Amino acid sequence: MTLDQFPWLTAIVLLPLIASLLIPILPDKEGKTVRWYALGVGIADFILMCYAFWKNYDPSSATFQLAEKYTWIPQLGLSWAVSVDGISAPLVLLAGLVTTLSIFAAWQVNIKPRLFYFLMLVLYSAQIGVFVAQDLLMFFIMWEVELIPVYLLVSIWGGQKRQYAATKFLLYTAAASIFILVAGLAMALYGNNLTFDMAELSLKEFPLFLELPLYAGLLIAFGVKLAIFPLHTWLPDAHGEASSPVSMILAGVLLKMGGYGLIRLNMGLLEHAHVYFAPVLAMLGVVNIVYGAVNSFAQTNMKRRLAFSSVSHMGFVLIGIASFTDLGISGAMLQMLSHGLIASVLFFLAGVTYDRTHTMLLNEMGYIGKVMPKVFALFTVGALASLALPGMSGFASEIAVFVGMTSSDVYSSTFRTVTVFLAAVGVILTPIYLLSMLRQIFYACEGNPTCDINPSCDISDISLRSQGNQEVVCFGTSCALPSESDFSDARPREVFIAVCFLVPIIAIGAYPKMATNIYDTTTVMINSQMRQAHADISSLKKSPILAQPSSFPTLSEAKASSVVANK
């Protein structure tokens, strides 16, 4: 077998899963061997996917590559079919990086370490499986497999309300997954041939009356994962109770599954229904941006504030998907990649801070920047990236979405103006809640900077010991001298993990083509299909199916082209 014939994607998906089965028999009493083993597997799989894409993936081609197909259950038409294109390849790399660094971030797990790292590796496989699956039933199975490790990781290693948060996550996502199964069965059974292969499904011509409910069902399923309002309420609870390594995966990878599903299935298979739902997506995106930003102000829990920030940032993905422009869809993809990196590093640093302070409440923190300058510097860079500072990846993605929506000739000028204006309000609110969070964590508590109103601190005694050359620092409910504080700064391992996220954030911000070159050919092709579908619908304005056509975006009659059969 030559390297060209090697089943790269199958190996990438199955390596973590097979490796996880060996964890129960590893000779290890304290969990040290297990954690090194899990980290080694994660690194090996990430290197494998980097090598496979570097050698075999052509970003200038919009077709599916590294394709593999093996008959699984022929009676059901189910096959192990995997491949990647410009939409899935960067998300596979994102999942590999985030999950590997999350395993490294969970270095201090000492409660049931074998089970913890077993679940992390199973989750690793399931995530990659979702992004590379080209069989709709296989996609659904991988989607469901991913739920089990997340539920257990939150319910066992989470906070005080971990059972509630884990159960809520499971109920929301499992119930929404039913729509994927129903829609998949409906599409597979429609027509003369039973098939779950996405390539064959894309060739079927579904009638519009079937496309619309299928699209709505999939929108609910992927909307829960993407945390679209009002299906988002599981997210703040899950983030608030999950351990930081799990939160890194939740924000960095799992939310992106929702955006990927919208592009792959809703836009890829139900393009004519997308024409009708695109304005709805744009409006939901605006609601997400403003609602998430406003709600962040009300959060006194650091991770819940970051969770609502994720809700806000996912709104840009929806607007980009709804834009009908090459730049808008490219911006949506870049936003998913950018947010995956930024959210992961922020939740990781939130965990680093919690390890020192043992609290997530912002009003119990303050002035720790004096004794944790490295954590303060890393957290500040991550926050600046999240608020879309020019030169960071967040700025490149958000400006692409803005320009994409503004330049769209599909919507009226009024619709575009209102959408962009309201989205800009969210952008203005973002630095306010992020910078105020930094101030509360690292600069000051609500009391006096020397904590002289805190009865638990003996300021006079501490001042005598300082001999006048050190200023007392406050940690919400306790005071100490910087040289005598138990709050150690970031360790080399923690600095390394944060830098691994911040380097690509800054690199993509400085040169966005580093990321966009991977998928631009594919997004241009997808947008051309969407515009063709829009032209098809425009030519049917007199159809009784399209009541009040003026309520939908339309192109001029001159741009309309042939009508798809049965539409």
C-alpha positions as CSV (number, residue, x, y, z in Angstrom):
1,M,0.0,0.0,0.0
2,T,1.4,3.4,-1.0
3,L,1.0,6.6,1.0
4,D,-1.6,7.8,-1.5
5,Q,-3.7,4.8,-0.8
6,F,-3.4,4.9,2.9
7,P,-6.8,5.5,4.7
8,W,-5.7,8.8,6.3
9,L,-9.1,10.0,7.6
10,T,-10.1,6.6,8.9
11,A,-6.8,6.4,10.9
12,I,-7.3,10.0,12.2
13,V,-10.9,9.2,13.4
14,L,-10.1,5.8,14.9
15,L,-6.7,6.3,16.5
16,P,-7.9,8.1,19.6
17,L,-10.9,5.7,20.0
18,I,-8.7,2.6,19.7
19,A,-6.0,4.1,22.0
20,S,-8.7,4.9,24.6
21,L,-9.5,1.2,24.9
22,L,-6.0,0.5,26.2
23,I,-6.3,3.0,29.1
24,P,-7.9,0.5,31.6
25,I,-5.0,-1.9,31.3
26,L,-2.2,0.6,31.5
27,P,0.0,0.0,34.6
28,D,-0.6,3.2,36.5
29,K,-1.6,4.0,40.1
30,E,-1.4,7.8,40.4
31,G,-2.6,8.7,36.9
32,K,0.8,10.1,35.7
33,T,1.3,7.4,33.0
34,V,-2.3,7.8,31.8
35,R,-2.1,11.5,31.3
36,W,1.2,11.2,29.4
37,Y,-0.3,8.5,27.3
38,A,-3.5,10.5,26.5
39,L,-1.4,13.5,25.6
40,G,0.9,11.4,23.4
41,V,-2.2,10.0,21.5
42,G,-3.6,13.5,21.0
43,I,-0.3,14.9,19.7
44,A,0.2,11.9,17.4
45,D,-3.3,12.3,15.9
46,F,-2.8,16.0,15.4
47,I,0.5,15.4,13.7
48,L,-1.1,12.8,11.6
49,M,-3.9,15.1,10.4
50,C,-1.4,17.9,9.7
51,Y,0.8,15.6,7.6
52,A,-2.2,14.1,5.7
53,F,-3.5,17.5,4.8
54,W,-0.1,18.9,3.9
55,K,0.6,16.0,1.5
56,N,-2.8,15.2,0.1
57,Y,-5.1,18.2,0.5
58,D,-5.3,20.7,-2.4
59,P,-6.9,24.0,-1.2
60,S,-7.4,25.2,-4.7
61,S,-10.0,22.4,-5.3
62,A,-13.6,22.6,-4.2
63,T,-14.2,18.9,-4.4
64,F,-14.1,16.4,-1.6
65,Q,-10.6,14.9,-1.0
66,L,-9.0,12.0,0.8
67,A,-12.3,10.2,0.2
68,E,-12.7,6.7,1.6
69,K,-15.8,4.6,1.5
70,Y,-16.4,1.1,2.9
71,T,-19.7,-0.7,3.0
72,W,-20.9,-0.9,6.7
73,I,-24.5,-2.1,6.8
74,P,-25.6,-2.6,3.2
75,Q,-29.2,-3.5,4.1
76,L,-29.6,0.1,5.4
77,G,-27.4,1.7,2.7
78,L,-25.0,2.7,5.5
79,S,-21.4,3.1,4.6
80,W,-18.3,4.3,6.4
81,A,-17.8,7.3,4.1
82,V,-15.3,10.0,5.0
83,S,-13.7,12.9,3.2
84,V,-12.8,16.5,3.6
85,D,-13.2,19.8,1.7
86,G,-12.5,23.4,2.5
87,I,-15.3,23.5,5.1
88,S,-14.3,20.5,7.1
89,A,-10.5,20.5,6.8
90,P,-9.9,23.6,8.9
91,L,-12.4,22.5,11.5
92,V,-10.7,19.1,11.8
93,L,-7.4,20.9,12.5
94,L,-9.1,23.2,15.0
95,A,-10.6,20.2,16.8
96,G,-7.3,18.4,16.9
97,L,-5.4,21.4,18.3
98,V,-8.1,22.4,20.9
99,T,-8.6,18.8,22.2
100,T,-4.9,18.1,22.4
101,L,-4.2,21.2,24.4
102,S,-7.3,20.5,26.5
103,I,-5.8,17.2,27.5
104,F,-2.6,19.0,28.4
105,A,-4.6,21.6,30.4
106,A,-6.1,18.8,32.5
107,W,-2.8,17.9,33.9
108,Q,-3.9,18.1,37.5
109,V,-6.9,15.8,37.3
110,N,-6.6,13.4,40.1
111,I,-10.2,12.1,40.5
112,K,-10.7,9.0,38.3
113,P,-8.0,10.0,35.9
114,R,-8.3,6.8,33.8
115,L,-12.0,7.5,33.1
116,F,-11.3,11.2,32.5
117,Y,-8.7,10.6,29.8
118,F,-10.7,7.7,28.3
119,L,-13.6,10.1,27.8
120,M,-11.4,12.8,26.4
121,L,-10.0,10.5,23.7
122,V,-13.5,9.1,22.8
123,L,-14.7,12.7,22.5
124,Y,-11.6,13.4,20.3
125,S,-12.7,10.7,17.8
126,A,-16.3,11.7,17.8
127,Q,-15.6,15.3,17.0
128,I,-13.4,14.4,14.1
129,G,-16.0,11.9,12.9
130,V,-18.7,14.6,12.7
131,F,-16.5,16.8,10.5
132,V,-15.4,14.1,8.0
133,A,-18.5,12.0,7.8
134,Q,-20.1,11.9,4.3
135,D,-22.8,9.4,5.2
136,L,-25.7,11.2,6.9
137,L,-26.5,8.3,9.2
138,M,-22.8,8.1,10.2
139,F,-22.9,11.8,10.8
140,F,-25.8,11.3,13.2
141,I,-24.1,8.4,15.0
142,M,-20.9,10.5,15.5
143,W,-23.1,13.4,16.7
144,E,-24.7,11.2,19.3
145,V,-21.5,9.5,20.4
146,E,-20.1,13.0,21.2
147,L,-22.9,13.7,23.7
148,I,-22.0,10.9,26.1
149,P,-18.4,11.9,27.0
150,V,-19.4,15.5,27.4
151,Y,-22.3,14.6,29.7
152,L,-20.0,12.4,31.9
153,L,-17.1,15.0,31.9
154,V,-19.5,17.7,33.2
155,S,-21.4,15.5,35.6
156,I,-18.4,14.0,37.3
157,W,-15.7,16.7,37.2
158,G,-17.9,19.8,37.2
159,G,-18.9,22.2,39.9
160,Q,-21.6,22.1,42.6
161,K,-24.5,22.1,40.1
162,R,-22.8,19.8,37.7
163,Q,-25.6,17.2,37.6
164,Y,-28.2,19.9,36.7
165,A,-25.9,21.4,34.0
166,A,-25.0,18.0,32.5
167,T,-28.6,16.8,32.4
168,K,-29.7,20.1,30.8
169,F,-27.0,19.8,28.2
170,L,-28.0,16.2,27.4
171,L,-31.7,16.9,27.2
172,Y,-31.3,19.9,24.9
173,T,-28.8,18.3,22.5
174,A,-30.3,14.8,22.5
175,A,-33.8,16.1,21.9
176,A,-32.6,18.4,19.1
177,S,-30.7,15.5,17.5
178,I,-34.0,13.8,16.7
179,F,-34.5,16.3,14.0
180,I,-31.3,15.3,12.3
181,L,-32.4,11.6,12.3
182,V,-35.9,12.5,11.0
183,A,-34.6,14.8,8.3
184,G,-31.9,12.3,7.3
185,L,-34.5,9.5,7.0
186,A,-36.8,11.7,5.0
187,M,-34.1,12.7,2.5
188,A,-32.8,9.1,2.2
189,L,-36.2,7.6,1.5
190,Y,-37.3,10.3,-0.9
191,G,-37.1,9.3,-4.6
192,N,-36.4,5.9,-6.1
193,N,-33.1,5.0,-4.3
194,L,-32.4,4.7,-0.6
195,T,-29.2,6.4,0.3
196,F,-27.6,8.3,3.1
197,D,-24.6,9.4,1.1
198,M,-24.4,13.2,1.1
199,A,-23.0,13.4,-2.4
200,E,-26.0,11.4,-3.7
201,L,-28.4,13.3,-1.6
202,S,-27.2,16.6,-3.1
203,L,-28.2,15.3,-6.5
204,K,-31.8,14.7,-5.4
205,E,-34.3,17.3,-6.3
206,F,-36.5,17.8,-3.2
207,P,-39.8,19.7,-3.7
208,L,-39.9,23.0,-1.9
209,F,-42.7,22.0,0.4
210,L,-40.4,19.2,1.7
211,E,-37.3,21.3,1.9
212,L,-38.8,24.0,4.1
213,P,-39.8,21.7,7.1
214,L,-36.5,19.7,6.7
215,Y,-34.5,23.0,6.9
216,A,-36.5,24.1,9.9
217,G,-35.9,20.9,11.7
218,L,-32.1,20.9,11.0
219,L,-32.0,24.6,12.0
220,I,-33.4,23.6,15.4
221,A,-30.9,20.7,15.8
222,F,-27.9,22.8,14.8
223,G,-29.2,25.9,16.5
224,V,-29.1,24.2,19.9
225,K,-25.4,23.3,19.3
226,L,-24.6,26.7,17.9
227,A,-26.4,28.3,20.9
228,I,-28.9,30.3,18.8
229,F,-31.4,32.3,20.9
230,P,-33.6,31.0,22.4
231,L,-32.1,27.5,22.2
232,H,-28.9,28.6,24.1
233,T,-29.8,28.3,27.7
234,W,-27.8,25.1,28.3
235,L,-24.6,26.8,27.4
236,P,-24.1,29.2,30.3
237,D,-25.0,26.4,32.8
238,A,-22.6,23.9,31.1
239,H,-19.8,26.4,31.0
240,G,-20.4,27.6,34.6
241,E,-20.1,24.1,36.0
242,A,-17.7,22.3,33.6
243,S,-14.0,22.1,34.4
244,S,-11.9,24.4,32.2
245,P,-10.5,21.7,29.9
246,V,-14.1,20.7,29.1
247,S,-15.2,24.3,28.6
248,M,-12.3,24.7,26.1
249,I,-13.8,21.9,24.0
250,L,-17.4,23.1,24.5
251,A,-16.5,26.6,23.2
252,G,-13.7,25.7,20.9
253,V,-15.2,22.8,19.0
254,L,-18.7,21.8,19.9
255,L,-20.3,25.2,19.1
256,K,-18.6,24.9,15.7
257,M,-20.4,21.7,14.9
258,G,-23.6,23.7,14.7
259,G,-22.2,26.1,12.2
260,Y,-20.7,23.3,10.2
261,G,-24.0,21.5,10.1
262,L,-25.8,24.6,8.8
263,I,-23.3,24.9,6.0
264,R,-22.9,21.2,5.2
265,L,-26.6,20.1,5.3
266,N,-28.9,23.2,5.3
267,M,-27.0,25.1,2.6
268,G,-25.5,22.0,0.9
269,L,-28.6,19.9,0.5
270,L,-31.5,22.3,1.0
271,E,-30.3,25.4,-0.9
272,H,-33.7,26.6,-2.0
273,A,-35.1,26.5,1.5
274,H,-32.1,28.5,2.6
275,V,-33.3,31.4,0.4
276,Y,-36.4,31.7,2.6
277,F,-34.6,31.1,5.9
278,A,-31.6,33.4,5.3
279,P,-33.3,36.6,6.5
280,V,-34.4,34.7,9.6
281,L,-30.8,33.6,10.2
282,A,-29.6,37.2,9.8
283,M,-32.2,38.4,12.4
284,L,-31.3,35.6,14.8
285,G,-27.7,36.5,14.4
286,V,-28.4,40.1,15.4
287,V,-30.4,39.0,18.4
288,N,-27.5,36.7,19.4
289,I,-25.0,39.4,19.2
290,V,-26.9,42.0,21.2
291,Y,-28.5,39.6,23.6
292,G,-25.3,37.8,24.4
293,A,-23.4,41.0,24.9
294,V,-26.0,42.6,27.2
295,N,-26.4,39.5,29.3
296,S,-22.6,39.3,29.8
297,F,-22.9,42.5,31.9
298,A,-25.2,40.8,34.4
299,Q,-22.9,37.8,35.0
300,T,-20.8,37.9,38.2
301,N,-19.4,34.4,37.4
302,M,-16.3,34.7,35.1
303,K,-17.1,31.6,33.0
304,R,-20.7,32.5,32.6
305,R,-19.7,35.9,31.3
306,L,-17.4,34.2,28.8
307,A,-20.2,31.8,27.9
308,F,-22.6,34.7,27.0
309,S,-19.7,36.2,25.1
310,S,-19.7,33.0,23.0
311,V,-23.4,33.3,22.3
312,S,-22.8,36.9,21.1
313,H,-19.9,35.9,18.8
314,M,-21.8,33.1,17.2
315,G,-24.2,35.7,15.9
316,F,-21.6,36.7,13.3
317,V,-21.6,33.2,12.0
318,L,-25.3,33.4,11.3
319,I,-25.1,36.7,9.6
320,G,-22.2,35.6,7.4
321,I,-24.1,32.4,6.4
322,A,-27.1,34.5,5.5
323,S,-25.2,37.1,3.5
324,F,-25.2,35.5,0.0
325,T,-21.7,36.9,-0.6
326,D,-18.4,35.2,-0.9
327,L,-16.9,37.5,1.7
328,G,-19.7,36.9,4.2
329,I,-19.5,33.1,4.1
330,S,-15.7,33.3,4.2
331,G,-16.1,35.6,7.3
332,A,-18.4,33.1,8.9
333,M,-15.9,30.3,8.5
334,L,-13.1,32.6,9.8
335,Q,-15.2,33.5,12.8
336,M,-15.7,29.9,13.7
337,L,-12.0,29.3,13.5
338,S,-11.1,32.5,15.3
339,H,-13.6,32.1,18.1
340,G,-12.5,28.5,18.6
341,L,-9.0,29.7,19.4
342,I,-10.0,32.7,21.4
343,A,-12.7,31.1,23.5
344,S,-10.4,28.2,24.2
345,V,-7.6,30.3,25.6
346,L,-10.0,32.5,27.6
347,F,-11.6,29.5,29.3
348,F,-8.2,28.0,29.9
349,L,-7.0,31.1,31.6
350,A,-10.2,31.3,33.6
351,G,-9.2,27.8,34.9
352,V,-5.7,29.0,35.7
353,T,-7.1,31.9,37.6
354,Y,-9.6,29.6,39.5
355,D,-6.7,27.3,40.5
356,R,-5.2,30.2,42.4
357,T,-8.2,32.0,43.7
358,H,-10.6,29.0,44.1
359,T,-13.5,31.2,43.0
360,M,-15.2,32.2,39.8
361,L,-17.0,35.2,41.3
362,L,-15.7,38.4,40.0
363,N,-16.6,40.3,43.1
364,E,-14.3,38.0,45.1
365,M,-11.3,38.8,43.0
366,G,-9.1,41.9,42.5
367,Y,-5.5,43.0,42.4
368,I,-4.1,39.6,41.5
369,G,-2.4,41.2,38.6
370,K,0.4,42.3,40.9
371,V,1.3,38.8,41.8
372,M,0.3,37.1,38.6
373,P,1.7,39.4,35.8
374,K,2.0,36.5,33.3
375,V,-1.6,35.4,33.7
376,F,-2.6,39.1,33.5
377,A,-0.7,39.6,30.2
378,L,-2.0,36.4,28.6
379,F,-5.6,37.1,29.7
380,T,-5.4,40.6,28.4
381,V,-4.2,39.5,24.9
382,G,-7.0,36.9,24.8
383,A,-9.6,39.5,25.7
384,L,-8.3,42.0,23.2
385,A,-8.6,39.3,20.5
386,S,-12.1,38.6,21.6
387,L,-13.2,42.3,21.4
388,A,-11.9,42.3,17.8
389,L,-8.8,44.5,18.2
390,P,-7.2,45.2,14.7
391,G,-4.3,42.8,14.2
392,M,-6.1,39.9,15.8
393,S,-8.1,37.2,14.1
394,G,-11.4,38.4,15.7
395,F,-11.1,41.7,13.8
396,A,-10.5,40.0,10.5
397,S,-13.5,37.7,10.8
398,E,-16.0,40.2,12.0
399,I,-15.0,42.9,9.5
400,A,-15.4,40.3,6.7
401,V,-19.0,39.5,7.9
402,F,-19.8,43.2,8.2
403,V,-18.6,44.0,4.7
404,G,-20.1,40.8,3.3
405,M,-23.6,41.7,4.6
406,T,-23.2,45.4,3.7
407,S,-22.3,44.6,0.1
408,S,-25.0,42.0,-0.4
409,D,-27.3,42.8,-3.4
410,V,-29.8,40.3,-2.2
411,Y,-31.3,42.3,0.7
412,S,-32.9,45.8,0.7
413,S,-30.7,48.7,1.8
414,T,-33.0,49.1,4.9
415,F,-32.6,45.5,6.0
416,R,-28.8,45.7,5.5
417,T,-28.5,49.0,7.4
418,V,-30.6,47.8,10.4
419,T,-28.7,44.5,10.5
420,V,-25.2,46.0,10.4
421,F,-26.2,48.8,12.8
422,L,-27.5,46.4,15.5
423,A,-24.5,44.1,15.0
424,A,-22.3,47.1,15.5
425,V,-24.0,47.8,18.8
426,G,-22.9,44.4,20.0
427,V,-19.3,45.1,18.8
428,I,-19.3,48.2,20.9
429,L,-20.6,46.4,24.0
430,T,-18.0,43.6,23.7
431,P,-15.0,45.6,24.9
432,I,-17.0,47.1,27.8
433,Y,-17.9,43.8,29.4
434,L,-14.5,42.2,28.6
435,L,-12.4,45.1,29.9
436,S,-14.6,45.5,33.0
437,M,-14.0,41.8,33.6
438,L,-10.3,42.3,33.4
439,R,-10.5,45.2,35.8
440,Q,-12.5,43.2,38.4
441,I,-10.1,40.2,38.2
442,F,-6.7,41.9,38.0
443,Y,-7.1,45.5,39.2
444,A,-9.4,46.1,42.1
445,C,-12.1,44.6,44.2
446,E,-15.1,46.8,45.1
447,G,-13.5,47.7,48.5
448,N,-10.5,49.9,49.2
449,P,-7.4,48.8,47.3
450,T,-5.6,48.0,50.6
451,C,-8.6,46.1,51.9
452,D,-8.7,48.2,55.1
453,I,-12.5,47.7,55.2
454,N,-12.0,43.9,55.3
455,P,-12.2,42.7,59.0
456,S,-10.3,39.5,58.1
457,C,-7.2,41.4,57.2
458,D,-4.8,42.8,59.9
459,I,-3.4,45.6,57.7
460,S,-1.2,47.1,60.4
461,D,0.6,43.8,61.1
462,I,1.2,43.2,57.3
463,S,2.4,46.7,56.8
464,L,5.0,46.3,59.6
465,R,6.3,43.1,58.0
466,S,6.5,44.9,54.6
467,Q,9.0,47.4,56.0
468,G,7.6,50.0,53.6
469,N,8.8,48.4,50.4
470,Q,5.8,46.3,49.3
471,E,2.2,47.3,48.9
472,V,-0.5,45.0,50.4
473,V,-2.6,43.3,47.7
474,C,-6.2,42.3,48.0
475,F,-7.8,39.0,46.9
476,G,-11.4,39.8,47.6
477,T,-11.6,38.2,51.1
478,S,-8.0,38.1,52.1
479,C,-4.9,40.3,52.0
480,A,-1.2,39.4,51.5
481,L,2.2,40.8,50.5
482,P,3.1,40.0,46.9
483,S,6.3,38.1,48.0
484,E,4.3,36.1,50.5
485,S,1.2,35.3,48.5
486,D,0.2,31.7,47.7
487,F,-1.0,32.9,44.3
488,S,1.8,31.8,42.0
489,D,2.1,33.1,38.5
490,A,1.6,31.0,35.3
491,R,3.8,28.0,35.2
492,P,5.8,27.1,32.0
493,R,3.1,24.5,31.0
494,E,0.4,27.0,31.3
495,V,2.3,29.7,29.4
496,F,3.0,27.1,26.6
497,I,-0.7,26.2,26.2
498,A,-1.8,29.8,26.1
499,V,0.9,30.7,23.6
500,C,-0.1,27.8,21.4
501,F,-3.5,29.6,21.0
502,L,-2.3,33.2,20.9
503,V,0.3,32.6,18.1
504,P,-2.3,31.5,15.5
505,I,-4.7,34.2,16.7
506,I,-2.2,36.9,16.0
507,A,-0.8,35.2,12.9
508,I,-4.3,35.0,11.3
509,G,-5.0,38.6,12.3
510,A,-1.9,39.8,10.6
511,Y,-2.3,37.6,7.6
512,P,-5.9,36.2,7.3
513,K,-5.1,34.4,4.0
514,M,-3.2,31.9,6.2
515,A,-6.7,30.6,7.1
516,T,-8.9,31.7,4.2
517,N,-6.8,30.1,1.5
518,I,-7.7,26.7,2.9
519,Y,-11.5,27.1,2.3
520,D,-12.1,30.1,0.0
521,T,-12.5,27.9,-3.1
522,T,-15.2,25.9,-1.4
523,T,-17.0,28.9,0.1
524,V,-17.1,30.6,-3.3
525,M,-18.6,27.4,-4.8
526,I,-21.2,27.2,-2.0
527,N,-22.2,30.8,-2.5
528,S,-22.6,30.4,-6.2
529,Q,-25.0,27.6,-5.5
530,M,-26.9,29.8,-3.0
531,R,-27.2,32.6,-5.5
532,Q,-28.4,30.2,-8.2
533,A,-31.0,28.9,-5.9
534,H,-32.0,32.5,-5.1
535,A,-32.3,33.2,-8.9
536,D,-34.5,30.1,-9.2
537,I,-36.8,31.3,-6.4
538,S,-37.0,34.8,-7.9
539,S,-38.4,33.4,-11.1
540,L,-41.2,31.8,-9.1
541,K,-42.6,34.9,-7.5
542,K,-46.0,34.2,-8.9
543,S,-46.1,30.7,-7.5
544,P,-48.9,30.2,-4.9
545,I,-46.3,28.5,-2.7
546,L,-44.5,31.8,-2.2
547,A,-47.1,33.9,-0.6
548,Q,-46.2,37.6,-0.3
549,P,-42.9,37.2,-2.1
550,S,-41.8,40.7,-1.3
551,S,-41.2,39.6,2.3
552,F,-38.3,37.5,1.0
553,P,-35.0,38.7,-0.6
554,T,-35.3,38.8,-4.4
555,L,-33.0,39.4,-7.3
556,S,-34.1,41.2,-10.4
557,E,-35.8,39.2,-13.1
558,A,-32.7,39.8,-15.3
559,K,-30.6,37.8,-12.9
560,A,-33.1,34.9,-12.6
561,S,-32.2,31.7,-14.4
562,S,-33.7,28.3,-15.0
563,V,-36.1,26.8,-12.5
564,V,-35.2,23.6,-10.8
565,A,-37.7,20.8,-11.5
566,N,-40.4,20.3,-8.8
567,K,-39.6,23.7,-7.4
